[in-house]
Amino acid sequence: MRQQILETARVLSIPMRIKFRGITTREVLLFEGPNGWAEWSPFTEYEDEEASIWLKAAIEFAFGDIPEPTLKTIKVNATLAAVKDVRAALEPFGNFEVVKIKVAEKEQTLQDDLDRIHEVRKYYPDARIRLDANGGYDIETALALANAMYEEGVPLEYLEQPVKTIAELAELKLKLKLLNIKIAADESVRKVSDPLAVAQANAADLLVLKAAPLGGINNALRIAKEAGLPVVVSSALETSVGISMGVHLAALLDSEYASGLATAALLTEDVTDTPLIPINGEIPVTRIIPNKSTLTKLQAPVDRTTWWMERLERCLKTT
C-alpha cells in the first residue's frame, strides 16, 4: 500500500476564484488505490499529527472497506466568502436553496457581516441562510448578530461555530433558546481530542462533520451515531476527488440538512472533466477519475512537490 501511494502521488497547485480561508491557491495531493483515487489535502499550516488523521481518511477511501451508499444525488448549499461582490461570488453555484455566509472575518466588523447578509437577502430572497464564524465571535457579538437576524426575520438555519470553546457554545446555546436559533459545531468537533465532547456538553443542536479531519468515513459515521444529533456534512476546500469522499459520507447519513460540499466551485480549475459542481442545488454521488492532462497542467512547482512528498513520507510512518 505504501509503495502504491508514493508511486501514484501527484501534488497539485490550484488557483482559487476568490480568497477563501486566507488562501488564494489550494495545494493538494492525490493518489490512487484499489477503490479509486483519493485526496490528501490538510492545510499547509497543520502539524504532522493532524495531517496524519487526514491521511488515514484518504487511505481508507482508496484502500479500505466502507459502505456503499444507495442515494444517487445529495443536496448542497452555496458558500459565500467574506467578499463585497456577492452576486459574482455566488454565480458559480447556480440555483440554490441554502447559502452559507462566512462572517467574523479578520479585519472586518459586525456591520460588514450584516451588510453581506443584507446583500444576499436582496438578490436571493428565498434562500435559507447559514452563518459560519469559525469561532471568530465572542458571546456578546454573536448575540448581537443573532438578535439582528431574529428582528429582521432572516430565515436562519443555524449559526456555525459562532464562538471558540465548547463552554462558550453551551452558554450561547442557552441564550439563543428564546430566539429559536440553532448552533452547529464544527471546529469543536474536529479540532478537539474527543469529537463527542460538544454533544456530551449539550453545547450544539447540530454537528458539522468533515470526513478527512475526522479520520475517514467509518469514524465519521460512528461519531454521528454516538452523538445522536442532526448532522451536516461539509468540505475542506478539496478538489472533486476529495469532495467525493464527503459526498459518499453525506449519502450514507442522508441528513435533512443540505451538505456544504459544493466548494469545488471556489476553484478556478478542477482535476476532472466532470467536476462536482451543483446543478439545481444537487451533486451526484460518485467517485472521480482525474484527467491525466489536467494533473500535468496543475502540477505544483518542484519545491512544493518536494515539501508535500516529504510530509507524506513522515505521515505514512505514523498512519
C-alpha positions as CSV (number, residue, x, y, z in Angstrom):
1,M,0.0,0.0,0.0
2,R,2.7,2.5,1.0
3,Q,4.6,1.9,-2.3
4,Q,1.4,2.4,-4.3
5,I,0.6,5.6,-2.6
6,L,4.1,7.0,-3.2
7,E,4.2,5.8,-6.9
8,T,0.8,7.3,-7.8
9,A,1.0,10.5,-5.7
10,R,0.5,13.8,-7.6
11,V,0.9,17.2,-6.0
12,L,-1.2,19.9,-7.4
13,S,-1.4,23.7,-7.0
14,I,-4.8,25.2,-8.0
15,P,-5.7,28.9,-8.0
16,M,-8.9,29.9,-6.3
17,R,-11.6,32.2,-7.7
18,I,-11.6,34.3,-4.6
19,K,-9.5,34.5,-1.4
20,F,-11.0,32.0,1.0
21,R,-9.8,30.9,4.4
22,G,-6.9,33.3,3.8
23,I,-5.6,31.5,0.8
24,T,-5.6,32.2,-2.9
25,T,-4.0,28.9,-4.1
26,R,-5.1,25.4,-2.9
27,E,-2.4,22.7,-2.7
28,V,-3.5,19.1,-2.6
29,L,-2.0,15.6,-3.1
30,L,-3.9,12.8,-4.9
31,F,-3.1,9.1,-5.0
32,E,-4.7,6.0,-6.4
33,G,-5.7,2.7,-4.6
34,P,-7.8,-0.3,-5.4
35,N,-11.0,1.6,-4.7
36,G,-10.0,4.6,-6.9
37,W,-8.5,8.0,-6.4
38,A,-8.3,9.8,-3.0
39,E,-7.2,13.2,-1.9
40,W,-4.9,14.2,1.0
41,S,-5.0,17.9,1.5
42,P,-4.5,19.0,5.1
43,F,-3.8,22.8,5.1
44,T,-0.1,23.6,5.0
45,E,0.0,25.1,8.5
46,Y,-1.2,21.9,10.1
47,E,1.3,19.8,12.0
48,D,2.0,16.3,11.1
49,E,-0.1,14.8,13.9
50,E,-3.2,16.4,12.5
51,A,-2.2,15.8,8.9
52,S,-1.8,12.1,9.6
53,I,-5.5,11.9,10.6
54,W,-6.4,13.3,7.1
55,L,-4.1,10.8,5.5
56,K,-5.9,8.0,7.4
57,A,-9.1,9.1,5.8
58,A,-7.7,9.2,2.3
59,I,-6.1,5.8,2.7
60,E,-9.5,4.4,3.9
61,F,-11.2,5.9,0.8
62,A,-8.6,4.5,-1.6
63,F,-7.9,1.1,0.0
64,G,-10.4,0.5,2.8
65,D,-13.7,-1.2,3.4
66,I,-16.5,1.4,3.5
67,P,-20.3,1.0,3.0
68,E,-21.8,1.8,-0.4
69,P,-24.5,4.5,-0.4
70,T,-27.8,4.0,-2.2
71,L,-28.6,7.6,-2.9
72,K,-27.7,8.9,-6.3
73,T,-27.6,12.6,-5.5
74,I,-27.3,14.9,-2.4
75,K,-28.5,18.4,-1.8
76,V,-25.8,21.1,-1.2
77,N,-25.6,24.7,-0.1
78,A,-23.8,27.5,-1.8
79,T,-20.9,29.1,0.1
80,L,-20.1,32.8,0.2
81,A,-16.7,34.1,1.3
82,A,-16.3,37.4,3.1
83,V,-16.4,39.4,-0.1
84,K,-18.3,42.5,-1.2
85,D,-19.4,41.3,-4.7
86,V,-22.0,38.9,-3.5
87,R,-23.6,38.1,-6.9
88,A,-20.3,37.4,-8.7
89,A,-19.1,35.1,-5.8
90,L,-22.3,33.1,-5.8
91,E,-22.8,32.8,-9.6
92,P,-20.7,29.6,-9.9
93,F,-23.2,27.8,-7.6
94,G,-26.1,28.2,-10.0
95,N,-29.6,27.8,-8.4
96,F,-29.6,27.0,-4.7
97,E,-32.0,26.9,-1.7
98,V,-29.4,27.4,1.0
99,V,-26.3,29.6,1.3
100,K,-23.6,29.6,4.0
101,I,-22.2,33.0,4.6
102,K,-18.8,33.4,6.1
103,V,-18.8,36.0,8.9
104,A,-16.3,37.2,11.6
105,E,-13.5,37.6,9.1
106,K,-10.4,39.2,10.5
107,E,-10.2,42.9,9.8
108,Q,-13.9,43.0,9.2
109,T,-16.7,44.3,11.5
110,L,-20.1,43.1,12.5
111,Q,-21.5,45.7,10.2
112,D,-19.6,44.2,7.3
113,D,-21.2,40.9,8.1
114,L,-24.7,42.4,8.3
115,D,-24.1,44.2,5.0
116,R,-23.1,41.0,3.3
117,I,-26.2,39.2,4.7
118,H,-28.4,42.0,3.5
119,E,-26.9,41.8,0.0
120,V,-27.7,38.0,-0.1
121,R,-31.2,38.7,1.1
122,K,-31.6,41.4,-1.7
123,Y,-30.5,39.1,-4.5
124,Y,-31.6,35.7,-3.2
125,P,-34.7,36.5,-1.0
126,D,-35.9,32.9,-1.0
127,A,-32.6,31.3,0.1
128,R,-32.2,29.9,3.6
129,I,-29.1,31.2,5.4
130,R,-26.4,29.7,7.5
131,L,-23.7,31.9,9.1
132,D,-20.3,30.5,9.7
133,A,-18.0,32.4,12.1
134,N,-15.2,29.7,12.5
135,G,-15.2,30.6,16.2
136,G,-14.4,34.3,15.5
137,Y,-17.0,36.0,17.7
138,D,-17.2,36.5,21.4
139,I,-20.6,35.7,23.1
140,E,-21.7,39.3,23.1
141,T,-21.1,39.8,19.3
142,A,-22.7,36.5,18.5
143,L,-25.8,37.5,20.5
144,A,-25.9,40.9,18.7
145,L,-25.8,39.1,15.3
146,A,-28.5,36.6,16.4
147,N,-30.8,39.3,17.7
148,A,-30.4,41.2,14.4
149,M,-31.3,38.1,12.4
150,Y,-34.3,37.5,14.7
151,E,-35.6,41.0,14.4
152,E,-35.2,41.1,10.7
153,G,-36.9,37.8,10.2
154,V,-34.0,36.2,8.4
155,P,-34.6,32.5,7.6
156,L,-31.6,31.4,9.6
157,E,-31.0,27.6,9.6
158,Y,-28.2,27.9,12.2
159,L,-25.1,29.7,13.4
160,E,-22.0,27.6,12.7
161,Q,-19.3,27.7,15.4
162,P,-20.1,31.3,16.4
163,V,-17.7,31.1,19.4
164,K,-14.5,29.3,20.0
165,T,-14.8,27.0,23.0
166,I,-17.3,24.3,24.0
167,A,-18.1,26.1,27.2
168,E,-18.9,29.3,25.2
169,L,-21.1,27.3,22.8
170,A,-23.0,25.9,25.7
171,E,-23.6,29.3,27.3
172,L,-24.6,30.8,23.9
173,K,-26.9,28.0,23.2
174,L,-28.9,28.7,26.3
175,K,-29.2,32.4,25.5
176,L,-30.3,31.7,21.9
177,K,-33.1,29.3,23.0
178,L,-35.6,32.2,23.4
179,L,-34.8,33.2,19.8
180,N,-35.2,29.7,18.5
181,I,-31.8,29.9,16.8
182,K,-29.7,26.8,16.4
183,I,-26.0,26.3,16.9
184,A,-23.9,24.0,14.7
185,A,-20.5,22.9,16.0
186,D,-17.6,22.5,13.5
187,E,-14.2,23.2,15.0
188,S,-15.4,21.9,18.4
189,V,-15.9,18.5,16.7
190,R,-12.9,18.2,14.5
191,K,-10.3,20.2,16.5
192,V,-10.6,18.5,19.9
193,S,-9.3,15.2,21.2
194,D,-12.9,14.0,21.8
195,P,-15.3,14.7,18.9
196,L,-18.2,13.8,21.1
197,A,-17.4,16.3,23.8
198,V,-19.6,19.0,22.3
199,A,-22.6,16.7,22.2
200,Q,-22.0,15.5,25.8
201,A,-21.9,19.1,26.9
202,N,-25.2,19.8,25.2
203,A,-23.4,22.7,23.5
204,A,-24.8,22.4,20.0
205,D,-28.0,21.5,18.1
206,L,-26.2,20.1,15.1
207,L,-22.7,18.7,14.3
208,V,-20.8,19.6,11.2
209,L,-18.9,16.5,10.1
210,K,-15.9,16.5,7.6
211,A,-14.7,13.1,6.6
212,A,-11.0,14.0,6.2
213,P,-10.3,15.7,9.5
214,L,-12.3,13.0,11.4
215,G,-10.1,10.2,10.0
216,G,-12.5,8.9,7.4
217,I,-16.0,7.8,6.6
218,N,-16.3,5.0,9.1
219,N,-15.2,7.1,12.0
220,A,-17.5,10.0,11.0
221,L,-20.4,7.5,10.8
222,R,-19.5,6.3,14.3
223,I,-19.4,9.9,15.7
224,A,-22.8,10.7,14.1
225,K,-24.4,7.6,15.6
226,E,-23.0,8.1,19.1
227,A,-23.7,11.8,19.2
228,G,-27.3,11.4,18.4
229,L,-27.7,14.9,16.9
230,P,-28.6,16.0,13.4
231,V,-25.5,16.4,11.2
232,V,-24.3,18.5,8.3
233,V,-21.5,17.1,6.1
234,S,-19.1,19.7,4.9
235,S,-15.9,20.0,2.9
236,A,-12.4,21.5,3.4
237,L,-11.8,23.2,0.0
238,E,-10.9,20.0,-1.8
239,T,-10.9,19.2,-5.4
240,S,-13.8,17.0,-6.7
241,V,-11.7,13.9,-5.7
242,G,-11.7,15.0,-2.1
243,I,-15.3,16.2,-2.3
244,S,-16.4,12.8,-3.5
245,M,-15.4,11.3,-0.1
246,G,-17.6,13.8,1.6
247,V,-20.4,13.1,-0.8
248,H,-20.1,9.4,0.0
249,L,-20.4,10.2,3.7
250,A,-23.4,12.5,3.2
251,A,-25.2,9.9,1.1
252,L,-24.7,7.4,3.9
253,L,-26.0,9.7,6.6
254,D,-28.9,11.1,4.4
255,S,-29.3,14.2,6.6
256,E,-32.2,16.5,6.3
257,Y,-29.7,19.4,6.0
258,A,-28.1,20.3,2.7
259,S,-24.4,19.5,2.7
260,G,-21.6,22.0,2.4
261,L,-20.0,20.1,-0.5
262,A,-20.2,22.4,-3.4
263,T,-16.9,24.1,-2.7
264,A,-15.2,22.8,-5.9
265,A,-17.0,25.9,-7.4
266,L,-14.5,28.0,-5.5
267,L,-11.6,26.7,-7.6
268,T,-10.6,28.1,-11.0
269,E,-10.0,24.6,-12.3
270,D,-10.6,21.1,-11.2
271,V,-8.8,17.8,-11.8
272,T,-11.7,16.2,-13.7
273,D,-13.8,16.9,-16.8
274,T,-16.9,16.2,-14.6
275,P,-16.4,18.4,-11.5
276,L,-18.8,18.1,-8.6
277,I,-20.4,21.5,-9.4
278,P,-24.1,21.7,-8.3
279,I,-26.9,21.5,-10.7
280,N,-30.2,22.8,-9.2
281,G,-28.7,22.5,-5.7
282,E,-27.6,18.9,-6.1
283,I,-24.4,17.0,-6.9
284,P,-24.1,13.3,-7.8
285,V,-22.8,10.5,-5.6
286,T,-19.8,9.3,-7.5
287,R,-16.1,8.7,-7.4
288,I,-14.0,11.0,-9.5
289,I,-11.3,9.9,-12.0
290,P,-8.8,12.7,-12.6
291,N,-7.9,13.8,-16.1
292,K,-4.3,13.0,-16.8
293,S,-3.6,16.1,-18.8
294,T,-5.1,18.3,-16.1
295,L,-2.9,16.6,-13.5
296,T,0.1,17.6,-15.6
297,K,-1.2,21.1,-16.1
298,L,-1.9,21.7,-12.4
299,Q,1.3,20.1,-11.1
300,A,2.8,22.0,-8.3
301,P,6.3,23.6,-8.6
302,V,9.2,21.4,-7.7
303,D,9.9,22.9,-4.3
304,R,6.2,22.5,-3.3
305,T,6.1,18.9,-4.6
306,T,9.2,18.1,-2.6
307,W,7.6,19.6,0.5
308,W,4.4,17.6,0.2
309,M,6.2,14.3,-0.6
310,E,8.5,14.7,2.5
311,R,5.4,15.4,4.5
312,L,3.7,12.4,3.1
313,E,6.7,10.2,4.0
314,R,6.6,11.4,7.6
315,C,2.9,10.9,8.0
316,L,2.9,7.5,6.4
317,K,5.2,6.3,9.2
318,T,2.5,7.2,11.8
319,T,-0.6,6.2,10.0
